[in-house]
Amino acid sequence: MGRRRDTGRIVARVDTGEAELVPDADRPGSWTLLLDGAPQSHVDLADPTHLEFEYVRRLAAALDLVAAAGAPLRVLHLGGGALTLPRYVQATRRGSTQRVVEVDAALVDLVRRELPWPVDPRLRVRIGDARAALTAGRDAAYDVVVADVFAGARTPAQLTSVEYAAEVARVLRPGGWYLANVADGPPLRHARAQVATVRTVLPRACLVADAAVLRGRRYGNLVLVAGRAEPPVPELTRRAAGDWFPGRVLAGEELDRFAGGARVVRDADATDSTPPPPGIFSVGGTPT
């Protein structure tokens, strides 16, 4: 059980560290989940379509645009946190079939108890390793795979390789999409390598991020959208430009230049993603 502090925070030891659920002073019924001080999720229990973190809004924009509005999707979420995006899909695409894979059983229990999501037999949460769950998946089982997996604020090495990307491509239907949260900082070696790696199996892609992050000026989140068909770049560009914190979209020749010369990552030489700079989470919020 988590212990409540006078501030309203709920603090609990989970399998991967110390979790905190922090109430949002500006939005009653909203909470931020932190793991070892790093923000992981923000959820509004009254309005699951309210998305506080910029990178989550960019992932949601891609989810909005990859199929007709309101059409149900089959979605695999690698990484659960407080289930922000599964709740969003549940609210915006009723009838969707969703599977969430989260390695931390105690975290899932905490979120289920303190921030329960609407009961839905089509939304299942599975405790397990993301790569293992992916490998066990059926061919062409999903319309979308969303990857937002972090351990100690870094993406595990096993989720950065071309072998992993090939498994993602295998479980996607031919017209399916891979959406990934990629965190990196100057000189963006990890992000460039991820674009090069994923495009070996899902060649049509774009990257959405804050302009300062794309220019390698600071650490932040980049959203990779990849598939076998052309991504909805014009619509994503409009959504990114009109965000509370405007972003840019790299596609076509710009994305070619961004990833130019980057090596394709393989299991044999994969490493965890770039660690965030010290103190980046000291005042709360996400890197971007």
C-alpha positions in Angstrom: 0.0 0.0 0.0 1.2 3.5 -0.7 1.5 6.0 2.1 -0.2 9.4 1.8 1.7 12.6 2.7 0.2 15.8 4.0 0.7 17.3 0.5 -1.7 14.6 -0.9 1.1 12.8 -2.6 1.0 9.0 -2.5 4.4 7.3 -2.2 5.0 3.6 -2.6 7.9 1.2 -3.3 7.3 -0.7 -6.5 9.4 -3.3 -8.3 11.4 -0.7 -10.3 12.0 1.9 -7.6 10.0 4.5 -5.7 6.7 5.7 -7.2 5.0 8.9 -6.4 1.5 10.0 -7.4 1.3 13.8 -7.2 -2.0 15.6 -7.4 -2.2 18.4 -10.0 -3.0 21.6 -8.1 -4.4 23.2 -11.3 -6.7 20.3 -12.4 -8.7 18.5 -9.7 -8.7 14.7 -10.4 -5.4 14.9 -12.2 -2.2 13.2 -11.2 1.4 12.9 -12.2 3.2 9.6 -11.8 6.9 9.8 -11.0 9.4 6.9 -10.7 12.5 7.7 -8.7 11.8 11.4 -9.3 11.4 11.2 -13.1 7.9 12.0 -14.5 6.4 9.1 -16.2 2.7 9.9 -16.8 0.0 12.5 -16.2 -3.6 11.4 -16.2 -6.9 13.4 -15.8 -9.4 10.9 -14.4 -12.3 13.1 -15.4 -11.1 13.9 -18.9 -8.7 11.3 -20.4 -8.4 13.3 -23.5 -6.5 16.0 -21.6 -2.8 15.3 -22.2 -0.3 17.3 -20.2 3.0 16.2 -21.6 4.0 17.4 -25.1 5.4 14.1 -26.3 2.2 12.4 -25.3 0.1 14.9 -27.3 2.3 14.1 -30.3 1.8 10.4 -29.9 -1.9 11.0 -29.5 -1.9 13.2 -32.7 -0.4 10.3 -34.6 -3.0 7.9 -33.2 -5.7 10.4 -34.2 -4.4 10.5 -37.8 -3.4 7.0 -38.7 -7.0 5.9 -39.2 -10.5 7.5 -39.7 -11.7 9.4 -36.7 -13.4 7.2 -34.1 -12.5 3.9 -35.9 -11.5 1.2 -33.4 -7.9 0.1 -33.5 -5.9 -2.9 -32.3 -3.1 -1.3 -30.2 -0.1 -2.8 -28.4 1.4 -0.5 -25.8 4.9 -1.4 -24.7 5.2 0.4 -21.3 2.2 1.2 -19.2 2.9 3.8 -16.6 -0.4 5.3 -15.5 -2.0 4.2 -18.8 -2.4 7.7 -20.2 -2.6 6.7 -23.9 -4.7 3.6 -23.4 -7.2 5.8 -21.6 -7.1 8.3 -24.4 -7.7 5.6 -27.1 -10.5 4.1 -24.9 -12.2 7.6 -24.9 -11.6 8.6 -28.5 -11.8 5.2 -30.4 -14.5 3.2 -28.6 -14.4 -0.5 -29.3 -10.6 -0.6 -29.7 -8.8 -3.7 -28.6 -5.7 -2.8 -26.5 -3.0 -4.7 -24.8 -0.6 -3.0 -22.4 2.7 -4.6 -21.4 4.3 -3.3 -18.2 7.1 -5.0 -16.4 6.4 -3.6 -12.9 3.5 -5.5 -11.3 3.5 -3.4 -8.1 3.2 -0.3 -10.2 0.2 -1.7 -12.1 -1.4 -2.6 -8.7 -0.8 1.0 -7.4 -2.3 2.6 -10.5 -5.2 0.2 -10.6 -6.0 1.0 -6.9 -5.4 4.8 -6.9 -6.0 5.8 -10.5 -8.4 3.2 -11.8 -9.2 3.1 -15.4 -12.7 2.3 -16.8 -13.5 -1.4 -16.8 -13.2 -2.6 -20.4 -12.7 -6.2 -21.4 -11.0 -5.0 -24.6 -8.3 -3.3 -22.5 -5.9 -5.8 -20.9 -2.8 -5.1 -18.9 -0.2 -7.9 -18.9 2.8 -8.0 -16.6 5.9 -8.9 -18.5 9.0 -7.9 -20.5 8.2 -5.8 -23.5 10.6 -7.6 -25.9 9.4 -11.0 -24.8 5.7 -10.0 -25.2 6.5 -8.7 -28.7 8.2 -11.8 -29.7 5.3 -13.9 -28.5 2.8 -11.8 -30.6 1.0 -13.1 -33.6 1.9 -11.9 -37.1 -0.1 -8.8 -38.3 -2.0 -8.7 -34.9 -2.0 -4.9 -34.4 -2.8 -1.7 -36.2 -0.4 0.3 -34.0 2.5 -0.5 -31.7 3.3 2.3 -29.2 6.7 2.1 -27.4 7.2 4.2 -24.3 9.5 2.1 -22.2 12.1 3.5 -19.8 14.1 2.0 -17.0 16.0 4.5 -14.9 14.9 7.2 -17.4 16.6 5.3 -20.3 15.2 3.0 -23.0 16.6 -0.5 -22.5 19.1 -1.7 -25.1 16.9 -4.6 -26.1 14.3 -2.2 -27.4 16.7 -0.3 -29.7 17.9 -2.9 -32.2 17.0 -3.8 -35.7 16.0 -7.3 -34.4 13.5 -5.6 -32.1 12.3 -3.4 -34.9 11.8 -6.5 -37.1 9.6 -8.0 -34.4 7.5 -4.7 -34.3 7.1 -4.9 -38.1 6.1 -8.5 -38.0 3.2 -8.0 -35.5 1.9 -4.9 -37.4 -0.6 -5.4 -40.2 0.8 -4.2 -43.6 -0.8 -0.8 -43.1 0.1 -0.5 -39.4 2.2 2.0 -37.6 5.0 2.1 -35.0 5.0 5.1 -32.6 8.0 5.5 -30.3 9.0 8.0 -27.6 12.7 8.5 -28.2 14.5 10.6 -25.5 17.9 12.0 -26.4 20.2 15.1 -26.1 23.1 16.6 -28.0 24.5 15.4 -30.4 21.4 13.1 -30.9 23.4 10.0 -31.7 20.7 7.8 -30.2 17.8 9.4 -32.0 19.7 9.3 -35.3 20.5 5.7 -34.9 16.9 4.9 -34.0 15.6 6.5 -37.2 18.2 4.6 -39.3 17.4 1.3 -37.5 13.7 1.4 -37.6 13.6 2.5 -41.3 15.4 -0.7 -42.3 12.1 -2.5 -41.7 9.5 0.3 -41.6 10.9 2.7 -44.3 8.3 5.5 -44.3 8.8 7.7 -41.3 8.8 11.1 -39.7 10.0 12.6 -36.5 8.2 15.1 -34.3 9.9 17.2 -31.7 10.6 20.6 -30.3 12.8 22.6 -32.7 15.5 23.1 -30.1 15.7 19.3 -29.5 15.9 18.6 -33.2 18.7 21.1 -33.6 20.6 19.3 -30.8 20.5 22.2 -28.4 19.0 20.4 -25.4 17.7 17.0 -24.2 14.1 16.1 -24.8 11.6 13.8 -26.3 11.3 13.0 -30.0 8.3 11.0 -31.4 9.1 8.6 -34.2 6.2 7.6 -36.5 7.1 4.7 -38.9 5.3 2.4 -41.2 5.2 0.9 -44.7 3.0 3.7 -46.1 3.6 7.5 -46.1 2.9 9.0 -42.7 0.3 11.8 -42.5 3.0 14.5 -42.5 0.9 17.6 -43.4 -1.6 16.9 -40.7 1.0 16.1 -38.1 2.8 19.3 -39.1 -0.3 21.3 -38.5 -1.0 19.6 -35.1 2.6 20.1 -34.0 2.7 23.8 -35.0 -0.6 24.5 -33.2 0.4 22.8 -29.9 0.7 24.7 -26.6 4.5 24.2 -27.2 4.9 24.1 -30.9 7.0 21.4 -32.5 8.5 20.6 -35.9 8.1 17.5 -38.2 11.1 16.1 -40.1 10.3 13.9 -43.1 11.6 13.1 -46.5 15.0 14.7 -47.3 15.1 16.4 -44.0 14.8 13.1 -42.2 17.4 11.5 -44.6 19.9 14.2 -43.6 19.0 13.8 -39.9 19.8 10.1 -40.0 22.6 10.3 -42.6 25.6 8.3 -41.6 24.0 6.8 -38.4 24.7 3.2 -37.8 22.0 0.5 -37.6 21.9 -0.9 -34.1 22.0 -4.6 -33.6 21.4 -6.8 -30.6 25.1 -7.5 -30.4 26.1 -3.9 -29.9 22.9 -2.3 -28.5 23.1 0.0 -25.5 20.6 1.8 -23.3 19.5 5.2 -24.6 21.3 8.4 -23.6 20.9 9.3 -19.9 19.2 12.6 -19.1 21.4 15.4 -17.8 21.7 15.7 -14.0 18.9 17.8 -12.4 16.6 17.9 -15.5 13.7 16.6 -13.4 14.4 18.7 -10.3 11.4 21.0 -10.9 9.1 18.4 -12.3 7.7 18.0 -15.8 9.0 16.2 -18.8 12.2 17.1 -20.6 10.3 18.9 -23.4 
